Amino acid sequence: MSPTTPPNSTRRLRPLPAAIFATRWLQLPLYLGLILAQAVYVFHFWVELVHLIEAVFGSEKALAALVQSIGYQLAPIKDAAGAVIGYEAPKLNETVIMLVVLALIDVVMISNLLIMVIVGGYETFVSRMGLEDHPDQPEWLSHVNASVLKVKLATAIIGISSIHLLKTFINAANYTDKVLLWQTVIHIAFLLSAMAIAMTDRLMSSSSSSNTPH
């Protein structure tokens, strides 16, 4: 009778499978790069927030930077002949504040997407983090796998697309009808893609459950 392997022991892999399996660590620099991208988004968030606070206290330079960053269209000033001779000075009105806040929300949602990819991708494809007993373990990480991660990423992308579409509609005067139409079509395509991914995942889960012997 051949000896059985104890349940808690780690079976030693042969050299070739061990080398192939170790190539998963090549993804580590990619996740480290995403962490740096996360830091860039944090810096950008605080720059925009500081500009908004400075604009509230009357800084024209900060207000001009905000108006330029959100692509807000200033009203043209015309002469008696109807020729544009300039544009009115930017003002911190409700539309500008709304566009800035939506831009900040957009940064936060993209940052959340990065966290999902970094933490979920590392846990799924590289190595376990051992967060089971950690008090700050994300709820979604306890049951994450490749399929769940795809659905969550698709949902996050829809949220980001919704924010972009809302920003476009609020500032619609600065866009052509063609741009508005295509942004709406692209958003609907994202929505349908997420629904298709979720439906496929559900069908695969149902098929796997039905094929499992009881």
N, C-alpha and C positions, 0 to 999 in steps of 0.2 A: 504494500500500500504506500503510495507516494505521500509525503508529508504535505499537509495543507498550510497555506499562508495565513498567519494570524490576521484578523480583521484590521487591526490598527497599524500593521507594518506597511512600509512603502516598498512596492516591488521595484527592483532595479531594472531600468530599461537597457536594452542593447545599445551599443554605441551609435548606430545610424538613427534609430528612432529618437534617441536622446538628443542628438544634434539637431534633427529636424524640429523636434518639439521646442528646443531652446531658441529657435529662430523667432518665437513669439516676442522675445525681448527686443527685437528690432523695432517694435512699435513704441517702445518707451520714449525715444526722442520725439516721436510725433505727439505724444500726450504732453511731454514737457514743453513742446512748442505751443500747444494749445493753452497751457498755463500762462505762457508769456503773452499770448494774444488776450487772455483774460485780464492780465495786468494792464494792457493797453486800453481795453474797454473801461476799466475802472478809472484810469487817468482821464480818458475822454469824458466820462460821466461827470467827474468833479470839475473839469474845465468848463463844461456847459452849465453846470449848476452854479459855479462861482460867477460866470457871466450873467446868469439870470438874476442872482442876488444883487450884483453890482448895478445892473440895469434898473432894478426896482428902486435903488437909491440914487438914480439919476445919472449914471455913467453913460454918456453917449457912445463912447468907444466900445463898451461892452454890449450895448444895444445893437450897434452896427454889426458887431461880430455875430450876435445871435441871429439877426435878420439874414445875414449872408449864409450862415450855416444851415438854416432851415429852408432857404430858398423862397422866402416870402417876397411877394411882388409889391413894390411900392407904387403908389398912384402917380401917374405922370403929370407934369405941369406943362401946360400948352400955352402958346402965345395966341394973339388974336387971329392969326391965320390957321391955327390948329396944329402947328408944328410943336413937337415935344422939345422943350428947352431944359428940362431937368425932371427930377423926381422929388416928391415931398420928403421931408425929414422922417426917418423911422420913428414910430411911436410904440410904446409898450402897451398895446391894446390886448383885448381878450383873445383874439386870433393868434397873435404872436406867442402869448403865454401858453395857449393850448398846444400849439405846434411844438414849442420847446419841451413841454411836459410829455407829450407823446414821443418825442425823440428820446427823452430820458427813459421812458417806459420801454421803448424799443431796445435801448442798450441793456436794460435789466433782463429782458426776455432773451436776448441773444446770449447774455452771460449765463442765464439759467440753462440754455441749450448747450453751451460749452461745458458746464458742470456735468450735465447728463452724459455727454460724450466722453469726457475725461474719466469720471468716476465709473460710470456704467461700462464703458469700453474696456478700461483697465481690468475691472472685476470680471468681465465676461471673457475677454480674449487674452489677457496676459497672466494675471495672478490674483489670488484671493487677497483681500485686504485684512480680513479678520475683524470685521466691524460688528459681528453678531451681538456682542455684549456692550458695545459702545452706546452711551446714552444719546448721542447725536447722529446715530445711523439714520440716513434717509429712509422713509417708509417704503418708497418704491424700490430701493436697492435690495430689500429682503427677498423679493421674488423676481429679480431682473434676469432676463436671458436675451439672446439675440433677437427673438421675435418681439418680446415686450419692449426692448430698447428701440426697435424700428417704429413701433406704434407710437411710443412716447415722443420720439424725434419728429415724426410726421405731425403729431398734434402741436408740438412746439413751433414747427415751421408755419402751420396754419395761423397760430396766434401772432407770430411776427409779421406774416403777410397781411393779417387783418389790420395791424397797427399802421403798416405802410400805406394800405389802401385808405384808411381813415385820414391819415395825414394828407394824402393826395386829394381827397374829396374836400377837405377843409380849405386847402390851398388850390382849388380847382382852377382859379383864374390864371394860374401860372403854368397850366398844362393844356395841351390840345385834346380834342375829343378822341383822337386816335390813341393817345397815351392812356387816357382814362379807360377807354374800352379794353385795351390790351391788359392793363393792370387788373381789371375786373375778371377778364378771361383767365389770366394766369392764376389769380386767387381761387377761382372755381376749379381749375385744374389741380391745384394743390389739395383742395378739399376732397375732390373725387379720388385722388391718389391715396390720401389718408384713409378714406372709407374702403378703398380696394385692399389696402394693406391690412386694415383691421379685419375685414371680412375673410381674407385669405388666412390670416393667423387664426381666426375662430374656426374656420373649416378644418385647418390642419390639426388644431387642438382637439376638435371633436373626433376626427378620424383616428388620431393617436389614442384617444380614450377608448374608442370602440374596439380597437385592435389589441388593447391591453387585456391579457387573460385575467379572469377573476378567480 
